[in-house]
Structure formats: structure tokens, C-alpha cells
Amino acid sequence: MSRVKRSVHARKKRRETLAMTKGMRGNASRRYRSAKEALLKADQYRYRDRRNRKRDFRRLWITRINAAARLNGLSYSQFMHGLELANVELDRKVLADMAVHDADTFRRVAERAREALAAG
């Protein structure tokens, strides 16, 4: 079997790895082995944090909805239960945006939730 010369491909691979780690601290941006390890770790963090971002945003939305609901005399759990009883199908992202940018509409939604709680 003939042998494969890798010099061109190997150099290209190393150059791309070092280009991706440009801006990292210490040897991670200068030495190939350190750069390769740093990239592996960076990819793990990237994968993990794509999931954590969803978690963080949901927490933020719940905090904002809770604050706005309490201004309207309801706790978060009462507010969400009232919306469920009133068959209002708005997700937390929309409700949080409404709470921050459109307090009047949020107040009306809170009234519907309160009426549904009283009726049910």
C-alpha cells in the first residue's frame, strides 16, 4: 500500500484550529495542542449553555410576570391558574414582554384571570 503524505492537510487543520482559538488567553491561542484542548472545552460549554440559555430566559420571564401580577393584586401562581381557567393561551415570553412594554394590556389580562378564579 502506498503511503499518504499529510503535510498540507495537517498544516491546514492546525491553522484552522489556531484561527478558531484566536483571542483566547495564554497558550490556547498559540500552541496547537493547547488550542485543540481549549476548543474541545469551548464546544462543551457552548453545547451546555445553549440549553442553559433557555432555562435562564424562562426564569427571567417568570420573574417579570410575577412582579407585574403582584402589581395587579395576584401572585404568579394565582395569575397563571386564572389564565388556564379563562382559556387564555399566552406563553410566558409574550406575557413577560406585555408586562414590561404594555402594562395596560397586562392589567386587562390579569382582570380576566381574576374573574376566572372567582368563577371557578
Rosetta blueprint (number, residue, H / E / L):
1 M L
2 S L
3 R L
4 V L
5 K L
6 R L
7 S H
8 V H
9 H H
10 A H
11 R H
12 K H
13 K H
14 R H
15 R H
16 E H
17 T H
18 L H
19 A H
20 M H
21 T L
22 K L
23 G L
24 M L
25 R L
26 G H
27 N H
28 A H
29 S H
30 R L
31 R L
32 Y H
33 R H
34 S H
35 A H
36 K H
37 E H
38 A H
39 L H
40 L H
41 K H
42 A H
43 D H
44 Q H
45 Y H
46 R H
47 Y H
48 R H
49 D H
50 R H
51 R H
52 N H
53 R H
54 K H
55 R H
56 D H
57 F H
58 R H
59 R H
60 L H
61 W H
62 I H
63 T H
64 R H
65 I H
66 N H
67 A H
68 A H
69 A H
70 R H
71 L H
72 N L
73 G L
74 L L
75 S L
76 Y H
77 S H
78 Q H
79 F H
80 M H
81 H H
82 G H
83 L H
84 E H
85 L H
86 A L
87 N L
88 V L
89 E L
90 L L
91 D L
92 R H
93 K H
94 V H
95 L H
96 A H
97 D H
98 M H
99 A H
100 V H
101 H H
102 D L
103 A H
104 D H
105 T H
106 F H
107 R H
108 R H
109 V H
110 A H
111 E H
112 R H
113 A H
114 R H
115 E H
116 A H
117 L H
118 A H
119 A H
120 G L
